[in-house]
Amino acid sequence: MIINSNQSLLDAHIELDGSFEKHKWLNVKISTGTRTLKQNAWIYKAYEMLEKQGDMTAVEYRRYCKFTFGLQILFEGDPESATRWRTMMLSVSYEDQLLSMDLMDVTSRLSPDQGARYINEIINHFSDKRLPEKNYKE
């Protein structure tokens, strides 16, 4: 659940209260410092723009970028997870590894600095394509 407004905070309280009342036990993980909303908007706009200029859909560009750039950035700070993920993926085809990006939180776990790096990786890799202006705060 993403909380980024007073309304979403209220919704989270209601959801937590209801879940606790029903189950009497919860496991809650709170993550802060993820990439900014402006970075998120840039990233999704870039996928759309790439689709219009390239040979893949926006979803396929999303998978490719998460797999190629996002995982590398994310795993730099968590080598244990990197090792486990690579071990699990040894017997999986490249195509299925890309599909696994639909099930894995990558960019949503990036810090604002990591989000800026992710965006710069996309810009550098797709330097022959038109991408959104960098109007987000790094």
KOLVO-585767 format. One record per residue: residue number from 0; chain; x, y, z of N, C-alpha, C in turn. Coordinates in Angstrom, 2 decimals, padded with zeros to 5 digits, always signed. Example, Ala and Ser with C-alpha at 12.3 -4.5 7.8 and 13.67 -1.06 7.14 Angstrom:
BEGIN
+------+-------+---------+---------+---------+---------+---------+---------+---------+---------+---------+
! resi ! chain !     npx !     npy !     npz !    capx !    capy !    capz !     cpx !     cpy !     cpz !
+------+-------+---------+---------+---------+---------+---------+---------+---------+---------+---------+
!    0 !     A ! +013.19 ! -005.69 ! +007.80 ! +012.30 ! -004.50 ! +007.80 ! +013.20 ! -003.30 ! +007.80 !
!    1 !     A ! +012.85 ! -002.25 ! +007.08 ! +013.67 ! -001.06 ! +007.14 ! +012.90 ! +000.03 ! +007.87 !
+------+-------+---------+---------+---------+---------+---------+---------+---------+---------+---------+
# end
This chain:
BEGIN
+------+-------+---------+---------+---------+---------+---------+---------+---------+---------+---------+
! resi ! chain !     npx !     npy !     npz !    capx !    capy !    capz !     cpx !     cpy !     cpz !
+------+-------+---------+---------+---------+---------+---------+---------+---------+---------+---------+
!    0 !     A ! +000.84 ! -001.17 ! +000.00 ! +000.00 ! +000.00 ! +000.00 ! +000.90 ! +001.24 ! +000.00 !
!    1 !     A ! +000.60 ! +002.16 ! -000.88 ! +001.36 ! +003.40 ! -000.95 ! +000.56 ! +004.49 ! -000.27 !
!    2 !     A ! +001.20 ! +005.18 ! +000.66 ! +000.55 ! +006.29 ! +001.36 ! +001.26 ! +007.56 ! +000.93 !
!    3 !     A ! +000.54 ! +008.39 ! +000.18 ! +001.14 ! +009.62 ! -000.32 ! +000.19 ! +010.81 ! -000.23 !
!    4 !     A ! -000.85 ! +010.65 ! +000.57 ! -001.79 ! +011.75 ! +000.78 ! -002.53 ! +011.50 ! +002.10 !
!    5 !     A ! -003.24 ! +012.52 ! +002.57 ! -004.03 ! +012.33 ! +003.79 ! -005.11 ! +011.28 ! +003.59 !
!    6 !     A ! -005.70 ! +011.25 ! +002.39 ! -006.75 ! +010.27 ! +002.12 ! -006.18 ! +008.85 ! +002.11 !
!    7 !     A ! -005.02 ! +008.65 ! +001.47 ! -004.45 ! +007.30 ! +001.46 ! -003.99 ! +006.88 ! +002.86 !
!    8 !     A ! -003.60 ! +007.84 ! +003.69 ! -003.25 ! +007.53 ! +005.08 ! -004.49 ! +007.07 ! +005.83 !
!    9 !     A ! -005.60 ! +007.77 ! +005.64 ! -006.86 ! +007.38 ! +006.26 ! -007.28 ! +005.99 ! +005.78 !
!   10 !     A ! -007.17 ! +005.74 ! +004.47 ! -007.50 ! +004.43 ! +003.92 ! -006.64 ! +003.32 ! +004.53 !
!   11 !     A ! -005.37 ! +003.62 ! +004.76 ! -004.47 ! +002.65 ! +005.37 ! -004.89 ! +002.34 ! +006.80 !
!   12 !     A ! -005.26 ! +003.37 ! +007.55 ! -005.74 ! +003.15 ! +008.92 ! -006.97 ! +002.25 ! +008.93 !
!   13 !     A ! -007.90 ! +002.52 ! +008.03 ! -009.13 ! +001.72 ! +007.95 ! -008.79 ! +000.27 ! +007.61 !
!   14 !     A ! -007.90 ! +000.09 ! +006.62 ! -007.50 ! -001.27 ! +006.22 ! -006.80 ! -002.00 ! +007.37 !
!   15 !     A ! -005.88 ! -001.33 ! +008.05 ! -005.18 ! -001.96 ! +009.18 ! -006.14 ! -002.31 ! +010.30 !
!   16 !     A ! -007.02 ! -001.36 ! +010.66 ! -007.98 ! -001.62 ! +011.72 ! -008.86 ! -002.83 ! +011.38 !
!   17 !     A ! -009.36 ! -002.87 ! +010.14 ! -010.22 ! -003.98 ! +009.72 ! -009.49 ! -005.31 ! +009.73 !
!   18 !     A ! -008.26 ! -005.31 ! +009.23 ! -007.47 ! -006.55 ! +009.19 ! -007.13 ! -007.02 ! +010.60 !
!   19 !     A ! -006.79 ! -006.09 ! +011.48 ! -006.45 ! -006.48 ! +012.85 ! -007.69 ! -007.02 ! +013.56 !
!   20 !     A ! -008.81 ! -006.35 ! +013.38 ! -010.05 ! -006.80 ! +014.01 ! -010.41 ! -008.22 ! +013.56 !
!   21 !     A ! -010.18 ! -008.51 ! +012.29 ! -010.53 ! -009.82 ! +011.74 ! -009.54 ! -010.91 ! +012.16 !
!   22 !     A ! -008.23 ! -010.60 ! +012.14 ! -007.21 ! -011.63 ! +012.33 ! -006.51 ! -011.57 ! +013.68 !
!   23 !     A ! -006.55 ! -010.43 ! +014.35 ! -005.90 ! -010.21 ! +015.66 ! -004.39 ! -010.35 ! +015.61 !
!   24 !     A ! -003.85 ! -010.32 ! +014.39 ! -002.40 ! -010.40 ! +014.22 ! -002.06 ! -009.88 ! +012.84 !
!   25 !     A ! -001.06 ! -009.00 ! +012.75 ! -000.63 ! -008.46 ! +011.46 ! +000.88 ! -008.42 ! +011.41 !
!   26 !     A ! +001.41 ! -008.51 ! +010.22 ! +002.83 ! -008.31 ! +009.96 ! +002.90 ! -007.13 ! +009.00 !
!   27 !     A ! +003.38 ! -005.99 ! +009.47 ! +003.40 ! -004.77 ! +008.67 ! +004.84 ! -004.37 ! +008.43 !
!   28 !     A ! +005.15 ! -004.09 ! +007.17 ! +006.48 ! -003.60 ! +006.81 ! +006.31 ! -002.19 ! +006.26 !
!   29 !     A ! +007.06 ! -001.25 ! +006.80 ! +006.98 ! +000.13 ! +006.34 ! +008.28 ! +000.48 ! +005.63 !
!   30 !     A ! +008.16 ! +000.96 ! +004.42 ! +009.31 ! +001.38 ! +003.64 ! +009.18 ! +002.86 ! +003.34 !
!   31 !     A ! +010.24 ! +003.58 ! +003.53 ! +010.23 ! +005.01 ! +003.23 ! +011.39 ! +005.32 ! +002.30 !
!   32 !     A ! +011.37 ! +006.50 ! +001.76 ! +012.49 ! +006.94 ! +000.95 ! +012.52 ! +006.35 ! -000.44 !
!   33 !     A ! +011.36 ! +005.89 ! -000.93 ! +011.37 ! +005.34 ! -002.27 ! +011.37 ! +006.47 ! -003.29 !
!   34 !     A ! +011.62 ! +006.09 ! -004.53 ! +011.70 ! +007.08 ! -005.60 ! +010.51 ! +008.03 ! -005.52 !
!   35 !     A ! +010.70 ! +009.22 ! -006.03 ! +009.67 ! +010.25 ! -005.90 ! +008.53 ! +010.01 ! -006.89 !
!   36 !     A ! +007.41 ! +010.66 ! -006.63 ! +006.27 ! +010.54 ! -007.54 ! +006.61 ! +011.11 ! -008.91 !
!   37 !     A ! +007.40 ! +012.19 ! -008.94 ! +007.81 ! +012.76 ! -010.22 ! +008.71 ! +011.79 ! -010.98 !
!   38 !     A ! +009.60 ! +011.10 ! -010.27 ! +010.43 ! +010.09 ! -010.92 ! +009.54 ! +008.97 ! -011.47 !
!   39 !     A ! +008.58 ! +008.55 ! -010.67 ! +007.67 ! +007.49 ! -011.10 ! +006.92 ! +007.92 ! -012.37 !
!   40 !     A ! +006.44 ! +009.14 ! -012.39 ! +005.72 ! +009.64 ! -013.56 ! +006.65 ! +009.67 ! -014.78 !
!   41 !     A ! +007.90 ! +010.11 ! -014.57 ! +008.86 ! +010.15 ! -015.68 ! +009.08 ! +008.76 ! -016.24 !
!   42 !     A ! +009.29 ! +007.80 ! -015.35 ! +009.58 ! +006.42 ! -015.75 ! +008.45 ! +005.87 ! -016.62 !
!   43 !     A ! +007.22 ! +006.03 ! -016.16 ! +006.10 ! +005.48 ! -016.93 ! +005.88 ! +006.23 ! -018.24 !
!   44 !     A ! +006.13 ! +007.53 ! -018.26 ! +006.06 ! +008.29 ! -019.50 ! +007.13 ! +007.80 ! -020.48 !
!   45 !     A ! +008.32 ! +007.51 ! -019.97 ! +009.40 ! +007.01 ! -020.82 ! +009.01 ! +005.68 ! -021.46 !
!   46 !     A ! +008.41 ! +004.77 ! -020.68 ! +007.99 ! +003.49 ! -021.25 ! +007.00 ! +003.72 ! -022.40 !
!   47 !     A ! +006.06 ! +004.64 ! -022.20 ! +005.07 ! +004.95 ! -023.24 ! +005.74 ! +005.53 ! -024.49 !
!   48 !     A ! +006.69 ! +006.44 ! -024.28 ! +007.37 ! +007.06 ! -025.41 ! +008.23 ! +006.05 ! -026.16 !
!   49 !     A ! +008.87 ! +005.15 ! -025.42 ! +009.67 ! +004.11 ! -026.06 ! +008.79 ! +003.20 ! -026.92 !
!   50 !     A ! +007.61 ! +002.88 ! -026.43 ! +006.69 ! +002.03 ! -027.19 ! +006.38 ! +002.65 ! -028.55 !
!   51 !     A ! +006.18 ! +003.95 ! -028.57 ! +005.83 ! +004.64 ! -029.82 ! +006.98 ! +004.68 ! -030.81 !
!   52 !     A ! +008.22 ! +004.55 ! -030.31 ! +009.39 ! +004.66 ! -031.18 ! +010.09 ! +003.34 ! -031.43 !
!   53 !     A ! +009.75 ! +002.33 ! -030.65 ! +010.50 ! +001.08 ! -030.73 ! +009.68 ! -000.09 ! -031.20 !
!   54 !     A ! +010.17 ! -001.28 ! -030.84 ! +009.55 ! -002.51 ! -031.31 ! +008.95 ! -003.35 ! -030.19 !
!   55 !     A ! +008.73 ! -002.72 ! -029.03 ! +008.14 ! -003.43 ! -027.90 ! +006.99 ! -002.59 ! -027.35 !
!   56 !     A ! +006.15 ! -003.24 ! -026.54 ! +005.09 ! -002.51 ! -025.85 ! +005.68 ! -001.80 ! -024.64 !
!   57 !     A ! +004.91 ! -000.89 ! -024.07 ! +005.35 ! -000.19 ! -022.85 ! +005.62 ! -001.19 ! -021.73 !
!   58 !     A ! +004.79 ! -002.21 ! -021.62 ! +004.99 ! -003.25 ! -020.59 ! +006.30 ! -003.99 ! -020.82 !
!   59 !     A ! +006.59 ! -004.30 ! -022.08 ! +007.84 ! -005.00 ! -022.37 ! +009.05 ! -004.11 ! -022.09 !
!   60 !     A ! +008.97 ! -002.82 ! -022.39 ! +010.06 ! -001.90 ! -022.02 ! +010.20 ! -001.82 ! -020.51 !
!   61 !     A ! +009.09 ! -001.81 ! -019.82 ! +009.13 ! -001.78 ! -018.35 ! +009.86 ! -003.01 ! -017.81 !
!   62 !     A ! +009.48 ! -004.17 ! -018.30 ! +010.16 ! -005.41 ! -017.87 ! +011.65 ! -005.35 ! -018.17 !
!   63 !     A ! +011.97 ! -004.96 ! -019.38 ! +013.38 ! -004.90 ! -019.80 ! +014.17 ! -003.94 ! -018.92 !
!   64 !     A ! +013.66 ! -002.77 ! -018.68 ! +014.38 ! -001.77 ! -017.88 ! +014.52 ! -002.21 ! -016.43 !
!   65 !     A ! +013.44 ! -002.76 ! -015.85 ! +013.52 ! -003.25 ! -014.48 ! +014.59 ! -004.33 ! -014.38 !
!   66 !     A ! +014.58 ! -005.27 ! -015.34 ! +015.52 ! -006.38 ! -015.33 ! +016.95 ! -005.92 ! -015.57 !
!   67 !     A ! +017.14 ! -005.07 ! -016.57 ! +018.48 ! -004.68 ! -017.00 ! +019.12 ! -003.64 ! -016.10 !
!   68 !     A ! +018.36 ! -002.65 ! -015.66 ! +018.93 ! -001.55 ! -014.87 ! +018.51 ! -001.60 ! -013.41 !
!   69 !     A ! +017.22 ! -001.80 ! -013.17 ! +016.69 ! -001.73 ! -011.82 ! +017.25 ! -002.77 ! -010.88 !
!   70 !     A ! +017.30 ! -004.02 ! -011.35 ! +017.83 ! -005.09 ! -010.48 ! +019.28 ! -004.83 ! -010.09 !
!   71 !     A ! +020.07 ! -004.37 ! -011.05 ! +021.48 ! -004.10 ! -010.76 ! +021.62 ! -003.05 ! -009.66 !
!   72 !     A ! +020.84 ! -001.98 ! -009.79 ! +020.89 ! -000.90 ! -008.79 ! +020.38 ! -001.40 ! -007.46 !
!   73 !     A ! +019.27 ! -002.10 ! -007.46 ! +018.67 ! -002.61 ! -006.23 ! +019.58 ! -003.59 ! -005.51 !
!   74 !     A ! +020.20 ! -004.49 ! -006.28 ! +021.03 ! -005.53 ! -005.67 ! +022.39 ! -005.03 ! -005.20 !
!   75 !     A ! +022.83 ! -003.87 ! -005.66 ! +024.11 ! -003.32 ! -005.16 ! +024.09 ! -003.19 ! -003.64 !
!   76 !     A ! +022.94 ! -002.83 ! -003.10 ! +022.84 ! -002.66 ! -001.65 ! +022.40 ! -003.90 ! -000.92 !
!   77 !     A ! +022.17 ! -004.99 ! -001.63 ! +021.68 ! -006.22 ! -001.01 ! +022.25 ! -007.44 ! -001.74 !
!   78 !     A ! +023.57 ! -007.68 ! -001.58 ! +024.19 ! -008.79 ! -002.31 ! +023.61 ! -010.16 ! -001.97 !
!   79 !     A ! +023.11 ! -010.32 ! -000.76 ! +022.52 ! -011.61 ! -000.39 ! +021.27 ! -011.90 ! -001.23 !
!   80 !     A ! +020.43 ! -010.91 ! -001.39 ! +019.25 ! -011.08 ! -002.24 ! +019.64 ! -011.31 ! -003.69 !
!   81 !     A ! +020.67 ! -010.62 ! -004.13 ! +021.15 ! -010.80 ! -005.51 ! +021.57 ! -012.23 ! -005.74 !
!   82 !     A ! +022.31 ! -012.80 ! -004.81 ! +022.77 ! -014.18 ! -004.94 ! +021.60 ! -015.15 ! -004.95 !
!   83 !     A ! +020.63 ! -014.95 ! -004.04 ! +019.46 ! -015.84 ! -004.00 ! +018.66 ! -015.74 ! -005.28 !
!   84 !     A ! +018.45 ! -014.52 ! -005.78 ! +017.66 ! -014.33 ! -007.00 ! +018.37 ! -014.99 ! -008.18 !
!   85 !     A ! +019.66 ! -014.76 ! -008.31 ! +020.41 ! -015.35 ! -009.43 ! +020.39 ! -016.87 ! -009.38 !
!   86 !     A ! +020.50 ! -017.44 ! -008.19 ! +020.45 ! -018.89 ! -008.03 ! +019.09 ! -019.43 ! -008.46 !
!   87 !     A ! +018.02 ! -018.76 ! -008.06 ! +016.67 ! -019.19 ! -008.44 ! +016.45 ! -019.09 ! -009.94 !
!   88 !     A ! +017.08 ! -018.13 ! -010.57 ! +016.82 ! -017.87 ! -011.99 ! +017.75 ! -018.62 ! -012.94 !
!   89 !     A ! +018.69 ! -019.41 ! -012.42 ! +019.64 ! -020.12 ! -013.27 ! +018.96 ! -020.99 ! -014.32 !
!   90 !     A ! +017.89 ! -021.65 ! -013.95 ! +017.24 ! -022.58 ! -014.87 ! +016.06 ! -021.95 ! -015.62 !
!   91 !     A ! +015.90 ! -020.66 ! -015.49 ! +014.77 ! -019.97 ! -016.11 ! +015.25 ! -019.24 ! -017.36 !
!   92 !     A ! +014.49 ! -019.33 ! -018.43 ! +014.87 ! -018.66 ! -019.68 ! +014.89 ! -017.14 ! -019.50 !
!   93 !     A ! +015.62 ! -016.48 ! -020.37 ! +015.68 ! -015.01 ! -020.34 ! +014.28 ! -014.42 ! -020.47 !
!   94 !     A ! +013.46 ! -014.96 ! -021.35 ! +012.10 ! -014.47 ! -021.55 ! +011.29 ! -014.59 ! -020.26 !
!   95 !     A ! +011.43 ! -015.71 ! -019.56 ! +010.71 ! -015.89 ! -018.30 ! +011.28 ! -015.01 ! -017.19 !
!   96 !     A ! +012.58 ! -014.75 ! -017.23 ! +013.16 ! -013.81 ! -016.27 ! +012.54 ! -012.42 ! -016.47 !
!   97 !     A ! +012.38 ! -012.03 ! -017.74 ! +011.73 ! -010.74 ! -018.01 ! +010.29 ! -010.75 ! -017.50 !
!   98 !     A ! +009.57 ! -011.83 ! -017.74 ! +008.19 ! -011.94 ! -017.26 ! +008.12 ! -011.88 ! -015.74 !
!   99 !     A ! +009.15 ! -012.37 ! -015.07 ! +009.15 ! -012.34 ! -013.60 ! +009.15 ! -010.92 ! -013.05 !
!  100 !     A ! +009.52 ! -009.95 ! -013.89 ! +009.52 ! -008.56 ! -013.45 ! +008.11 ! -008.06 ! -013.14 !
!  101 !     A ! +007.09 ! -008.72 ! -013.71 ! +005.71 ! -008.37 ! -013.40 ! +005.37 ! -008.70 ! -011.95 !
!  102 !     A ! +006.09 ! -009.64 ! -011.38 ! +005.80 ! -010.11 ! -010.02 ! +006.75 ! -009.55 ! -008.97 !
!  103 !     A ! +007.73 ! -008.82 ! -009.39 ! +008.79 ! -008.37 ! -008.47 ! +008.81 ! -006.86 ! -008.35 !
!  104 !     A ! +008.76 ! -006.38 ! -007.12 ! +008.92 ! -004.95 ! -006.86 ! +010.38 ! -004.60 ! -007.07 !
!  105 !     A ! +010.64 ! -003.72 ! -007.98 ! +012.01 ! -003.28 ! -008.25 ! +012.08 ! -001.78 ! -008.10 !
!  106 !     A ! +011.50 ! -001.06 ! -009.05 ! +011.63 ! +000.40 ! -009.03 ! +010.93 ! +001.02 ! -007.84 !
!  107 !     A ! +009.88 ! +000.39 ! -007.35 ! +009.19 ! +000.95 ! -006.18 ! +010.02 ! +000.84 ! -004.91 !
!  108 !     A ! +011.07 ! +000.03 ! -004.95 ! +011.96 ! -000.10 ! -003.79 ! +013.19 ! +000.79 ! -003.89 !
!  109 !     A ! +013.34 ! +001.50 ! -005.00 ! +014.51 ! +002.35 ! -005.18 ! +014.38 ! +003.64 ! -004.37 !
!  110 !     A ! +015.47 ! +004.08 ! -003.80 ! +015.50 ! +005.37 ! -003.12 ! +015.46 ! +006.47 ! -004.18 !
!  111 !     A ! +015.24 ! +007.72 ! -003.79 ! +015.28 ! +008.80 ! -004.78 ! +016.61 ! +008.87 ! -005.54 !
!  112 !     A ! +017.72 ! +008.66 ! -004.87 ! +019.02 ! +008.65 ! -005.55 ! +019.12 ! +007.48 ! -006.53 !
!  113 !     A ! +018.66 ! +006.31 ! -006.10 ! +018.66 ! +005.15 ! -006.98 ! +017.68 ! +005.35 ! -008.13 !
!  114 !     A ! +016.55 ! +006.01 ! -007.86 ! +015.59 ! +006.31 ! -008.92 ! +016.21 ! +007.21 ! -009.97 !
!  115 !     A ! +017.00 ! +008.19 ! -009.54 ! +017.69 ! +009.08 ! -010.49 ! +018.70 ! +008.28 ! -011.32 !
!  116 !     A ! +019.39 ! +007.34 ! -010.68 ! +020.34 ! +006.49 ! -011.42 ! +019.60 ! +005.64 ! -012.44 !
!  117 !     A ! +018.46 ! +005.08 ! -012.05 ! +017.65 ! +004.26 ! -012.94 ! +017.26 ! +005.08 ! -014.17 !
!  118 !     A ! +016.79 ! +006.28 ! -013.95 ! +016.40 ! +007.16 ! -015.05 ! +017.59 ! +007.47 ! -015.94 !
!  119 !     A ! +018.73 ! +007.77 ! -015.34 ! +019.94 ! +008.05 ! -016.13 ! +020.36 ! +006.84 ! -016.95 !
!  120 !     A ! +020.20 ! +005.64 ! -016.40 ! +020.52 ! +004.42 ! -017.15 ! +019.61 ! +004.30 ! -018.37 !
!  121 !     A ! +018.33 ! +004.58 ! -018.17 ! +017.39 ! +004.52 ! -019.30 ! +017.78 ! +005.54 ! -020.35 !
!  122 !     A ! +018.08 ! +006.76 ! -019.93 ! +018.46 ! +007.83 ! -020.86 ! +019.71 ! +007.44 ! -021.63 !
!  123 !     A ! +020.71 ! +006.92 ! -020.94 ! +021.95 ! +006.53 ! -021.61 ! +021.74 ! +005.36 ! -022.58 !
!  124 !     A ! +020.98 ! +004.38 ! -022.16 ! +020.76 ! +003.18 ! -022.98 ! +019.94 ! +003.51 ! -024.23 !
!  125 !     A ! +018.96 ! +004.35 ! -024.07 ! +018.08 ! +004.70 ! -025.19 ! +018.38 ! +006.10 ! -025.71 !
!  126 !     A ! +019.66 ! +006.40 ! -025.84 ! +020.08 ! +007.74 ! -026.26 ! +019.62 ! +008.09 ! -027.68 !
!  127 !     A ! +019.28 ! +007.06 ! -028.45 ! +018.80 ! +007.30 ! -029.82 ! +017.29 ! +007.55 ! -029.88 !
!  128 !     A ! +016.63 ! +007.54 ! -028.71 ! +015.18 ! +007.73 ! -028.65 ! +014.85 ! +009.05 ! -027.95 !
!  129 !     A ! +013.67 ! +009.57 ! -028.27 ! +013.16 ! +010.75 ! -027.59 ! +012.52 ! +010.31 ! -026.28 !
!  130 !     A ! +012.92 ! +010.92 ! -025.18 ! +012.40 ! +010.59 ! -023.85 ! +011.89 ! +011.86 ! -023.18 !
!  131 !     A ! +011.14 ! +011.73 ! -022.09 ! +010.63 ! +012.91 ! -021.41 ! +011.76 ! +013.82 ! -020.90 !
!  132 !     A ! +011.44 ! +015.09 ! -020.75 ! +012.39 ! +016.03 ! -020.13 ! +012.62 ! +015.60 ! -018.69 !
!  133 !     A ! +013.83 ! +015.79 ! -018.22 ! +014.14 ! +015.47 ! -016.82 ! +013.68 ! +016.64 ! -015.94 !
!  134 !     A ! +012.42 ! +016.61 ! -015.55 ! +011.87 ! +017.70 ! -014.74 ! +011.54 ! +017.25 ! -013.32 !
!  135 !     A ! +012.22 ! +016.23 ! -012.87 ! +012.01 ! +015.74 ! -011.51 ! +013.22 ! +016.16 ! -010.67 !
!  136 !     A ! +013.06 ! +016.17 ! -009.37 ! +014.16 ! +016.54 ! -008.48 ! +015.00 ! +015.30 ! -008.22 !
!  137 !     A ! +016.32 ! +015.40 ! -008.50 ! +017.21 ! +014.26 ! -008.26 ! +017.65 ! +014.23 ! -006.81 !
+------+-------+---------+---------+---------+---------+---------+---------+---------+---------+---------+
# end
